[in-house]
Amino acid sequence: MSEHARRRLVYGAMALGLTAGIVTAASPAGAAEPSAAPHAGVHVAAVGGDYLGTGVRIRAAANGSSAVKGLGYAGQGATVYCWQNGPSTKPNETVSWFYHRNSATGVTGWSSWVFFRPSGDVPHC
């Protein structure tokens, strides 16, 4: 098992313990729930998740240099659709990014696994 896969497994197990008591807020009135991953025609099952801090960047792409669409805060919750690897904000570093929708604000985008955890298994995009 690669170091990256091992870390994902450990952090996933930790996330289950940390988020077991968190109830995801209902979608704001009139907010449409995304029905697919960011790639056309790819439908995935969604799981809950949450941010690990304050002001976690929600980016337009799975890339540490892409535009920031919004910010996430611990306790807001999110619906997580899929993950993929992409460049970090650090040079020559790759991290896993989660495509999700912030439950409190409705902003949809990507956050790094460094600052965001799903509460269950998330499929690859």
C-alpha positions as CSV (number, residue, x, y, z in Angstrom):
1,M,0.0,0.0,0.0
2,S,1.4,3.4,-1.0
3,E,2.1,6.1,1.6
4,H,-0.6,8.2,0.1
5,A,-3.2,5.4,0.2
6,R,-2.2,4.6,3.8
7,R,-2.6,8.3,4.8
8,R,-6.0,8.5,3.1
9,L,-7.1,5.4,5.0
10,V,-5.9,6.7,8.4
11,Y,-7.5,10.1,7.8
12,G,-10.7,8.6,6.6
13,A,-11.0,6.5,9.8
14,M,-10.2,9.6,11.9
15,A,-12.9,11.6,10.0
16,L,-15.5,8.9,10.8
17,G,-14.8,9.3,14.4
18,L,-14.7,13.1,14.3
19,T,-17.8,13.6,12.3
20,A,-20.0,10.8,13.6
21,G,-21.9,13.3,15.8
22,I,-22.2,16.1,13.2
23,V,-25.6,16.5,11.5
24,T,-25.4,18.1,8.1
25,A,-27.6,21.1,7.7
26,A,-30.4,21.0,5.2
27,S,-30.0,22.7,1.8
28,P,-31.0,26.4,1.7
29,A,-34.4,27.0,0.2
30,G,-34.3,27.0,-3.6
31,A,-30.7,25.7,-3.7
32,A,-30.3,23.0,-6.4
33,E,-28.4,19.9,-5.3
34,P,-25.7,19.0,-7.9
35,S,-26.5,15.6,-9.5
36,A,-23.1,14.8,-10.9
37,A,-19.4,15.0,-10.4
38,P,-17.6,17.8,-12.2
39,H,-17.3,15.7,-15.3
40,A,-20.4,15.5,-17.5
41,G,-22.2,12.1,-17.4
42,V,-20.4,10.9,-14.2
43,H,-23.0,10.3,-11.5
44,V,-21.8,9.4,-8.0
45,A,-23.3,8.7,-4.6
46,A,-22.7,11.6,-2.2
47,V,-21.5,11.5,1.5
48,G,-21.3,14.1,4.2
49,G,-18.2,15.9,5.2
50,D,-16.9,19.0,7.0
51,Y,-14.1,21.5,7.1
52,L,-11.2,21.2,9.6
53,G,-10.8,24.9,10.3
54,T,-11.9,28.4,9.5
55,G,-11.7,30.0,6.1
56,V,-10.9,26.7,4.2
57,R,-10.7,27.7,0.5
58,I,-13.3,26.2,-1.9
59,R,-11.6,26.3,-5.2
60,A,-12.8,26.3,-8.8
61,A,-10.6,23.3,-9.7
62,A,-8.6,20.6,-8.0
63,N,-5.5,22.8,-8.0
64,G,-3.9,24.9,-5.3
65,S,-3.6,27.8,-7.7
66,S,-7.1,27.9,-9.0
67,A,-9.6,30.7,-8.2
68,V,-11.3,30.7,-4.8
69,K,-15.1,30.5,-5.1
70,G,-15.8,30.7,-1.3
71,L,-14.7,29.7,2.2
72,G,-15.8,26.8,4.4
73,Y,-15.9,26.7,8.2
74,A,-15.9,23.8,10.7
75,G,-19.5,22.9,11.5
76,Q,-21.0,24.1,8.2
77,G,-21.0,20.6,6.7
78,A,-20.8,19.6,3.0
79,T,-22.1,17.1,0.5
80,V,-19.0,15.3,-1.0
81,Y,-19.3,13.9,-4.5
82,C,-15.8,12.6,-5.5
83,W,-12.1,13.1,-5.2
84,Q,-9.1,13.4,-7.4
85,N,-5.4,14.2,-7.1
86,G,-4.0,17.6,-8.1
87,P,-1.3,20.1,-7.4
88,S,-1.0,21.5,-3.9
89,T,-0.3,25.1,-3.0
90,K,3.3,24.0,-2.4
91,P,5.7,23.4,-5.3
92,N,6.1,19.8,-6.5
93,E,3.4,18.5,-4.1
94,T,0.3,16.6,-5.1
95,V,-2.7,16.2,-2.7
96,S,-6.2,14.7,-2.9
97,W,-9.0,17.2,-3.5
98,F,-12.7,16.7,-2.7
99,Y,-15.4,18.0,-4.9
100,H,-18.2,19.1,-2.7
101,R,-21.1,21.5,-1.9
102,N,-21.0,23.6,1.2
103,S,-24.3,23.0,3.1
104,A,-24.5,26.4,4.6
105,T,-23.6,28.6,1.6
106,G,-24.3,26.4,-1.4
107,V,-20.9,27.1,-2.9
108,T,-19.7,24.1,-4.9
109,G,-16.0,23.4,-5.6
110,W,-12.8,21.7,-4.4
111,S,-11.0,21.6,-1.1
112,S,-7.8,19.8,-0.2
113,W,-7.8,16.8,2.1
114,V,-5.4,18.7,4.3
115,F,-8.3,21.0,5.4
116,F,-11.4,18.9,4.6
117,R,-12.7,15.4,5.5
118,P,-15.6,13.3,4.2
119,S,-17.5,11.1,6.6
120,G,-17.4,8.0,4.4
121,D,-16.0,6.5,1.3
122,V,-15.8,8.9,-1.7
123,P,-15.4,7.6,-5.2
124,H,-12.7,8.9,-7.5
125,C,-14.0,11.4,-10.0
